[in-house]
Amino acid sequence: MASISQVKSMKNNSRRSFVKNLGLGIGSTALLPSLASFEIPVAAKKKIYEGEKLNIALCGLGRYANILARSFVGSEYCRLSGIITGTLSKAVDWKSRYSIPDGNIYNYENFDSIKDNKNIDLVYVVLPNSMHKEYTIRAAKAGKHVIVEKPMAFTEVDCQQMIDVCKKAGVQLAVGYRLHYEPNHFGDYEARSRKNIRPSRSYRSFIRL
C-alpha cells in the first residue's frame, strides 16, 4: 500500500508534471504536444521507477473518468485498481476492459466498505459537482486519500468541511485543477503573501501566443 509520503509528493508537482505522473499524456494527443518534440537522448533518460504504485479507485465513470482510465494503463506511478459506479453495465464493462477484481468494484450504497480494502490507496472523485463533498468526506472517513475534480464544492463552508474531515482522518486531499503550481500563478501568490495583500476574489490572466 502506498505511503502518505508518496501522496504528499504530489504537492510539489505542477499541473503539467501531475498530468505526466498520472500518465494523462498517454493517448491524449489532442491535449498535449507530440512526445516526439520532447525526445530525450538515451544517456539522459531518468532511471525507471521500480517502487510501489499508487492504487487508485475512480468514483464516477463518466467521460473524464474514461480519459483517466486510459492514461493509467501506461502510468509509471499509479494504476487503476478499483471503480465506484451506480450503473451495473458500466461495472461489467470496466471490469472486462481493465481487469478489475470483483472485490474492488463498488456502488454508491456499499462504497463505505472500501475502508476494509487494503488494495485501494486513493479515491479519485469524478462525479457531478453536487456530489463532490459527500464522496470526498466518505472516502476520507474510509481512510483513503482523495483527489476531487474541480470545482471542489459549491461553497467555502463545504470546502472547509472537506479539508477538516481529511485532516482529522489523516489523509491527503488534492483538487484536480491545472494551475495550482503553475509558476506564474504560484509566484503571484507568494508575492501577495510576502506583501500581506488580501487574496483576490477573482483573477484575470492572459496567454500570449
Secondary structure as UniProt FT lines:
FT   HELIX           4..8
FT   HELIX           9..12
FT   HELIX           15..21
FT   TURN            22..27
FT   TURN            29..31
FT   HELIX           35..38
FT   HELIX           42..44
FT   STRAND          54..59
FT   HELIX           63..72
FT   TURN            73..74
FT   STRAND          78..84
FT   HELIX           88..98
FT   HELIX           102..104
FT   STRAND          105..106
FT   TURN            108..110
FT   HELIX           111..116
FT   TURN            118..119
FT   STRAND          122..125
FT   HELIX           129..131
FT   HELIX           132..141
FT   TURN            142..143
FT   STRAND          145..149
FT   HELIX           156..169
FT   STRAND          173..176
FT   TURN            178..181
FT   HELIX           183..194
FT   TURN            195..196
//
